[in-house]
Amino acid sequence: MTERLADVSARIDGIRQLGAVVNAMKGIAAARANTARAELEAVDTYTATIAAAISDALGHANPAPPAETCGGQVDGGTGLLVFCAEQGFAGAFSERVLDSIKEDLATTSLFLIGTRGKSIAAARGLHPVWSAPMSSHTPGIPKLADRIAKAIYRALGEGRFERMDLIHAGWASGQPQVVRQVLLPVDLSDLPPPGATRPLTQLPTDALVNSLSGDYLHALVCKAALHAFAAENEARMEAMSAAGSQITRELGDFEATLRRVRQEAITAEIIELGTGAASARNAR
């Protein structure tokens, strides 16, 4: 009985330590998600500003093509820039993202961001042509976007693809939502209408638009990375909340078992004492 009591107590201590770890991971994920959400509005605004600048630079001389042609397939191959999870304990976050592109993988060049996502992709027999770890903090995202942009331009120069789509997870209604959009060539249908007055410029329109397009690509990658970063940490918070609830239930079960074992031990001691006293009286 004593050994069983010690065993149950040890299990309770282990569960409490696990609960402390889970709470710490949930707190870290919450802090990172809150930081990312606070920065999303600024990045979204920056991206929209560059899009408006491109639209104004083009002016009314080059109207946006019909929406149905902007997202169409381009001969010469397609690339996919996919953002998955960097770390584990995020539920099926990476699996959902990879499931959304499984129909395209046979004919695409895969660029994959996220160490955990790369491991899951490898388990599925997927081997990206280029990969990189996701930044562990939001200040590192612009530098990551620089690396991604260089890899994309290098692959374009090698003729690997002529079109690239961007896939990342966002967070809505308490669930990750996979978002897909055209990254290259610039989807003119996504640009806002040009302003009523075309701005004065000192650069030729082609040179200005090319320069702004590079900035726009970088901004889109930063935006996607930040949304993916926030969504991963939101998913980790959900997973840790579920784990915390399970730990609470198990802790309650073991504490009830501990009380029962203690009561059984007390009852056994009382019986032994009573039996011993009766034997002593009989001996006299």
Helices and strands as residue ranges (DSSP letters): H 2-58, H 67-70, E 78-83, H 93-99, G 105-107, E 108-113, H 115-123, E 130-132, G 138-140, H 141-157, E 163-172, E 175-184, G 188-190, H 205-283
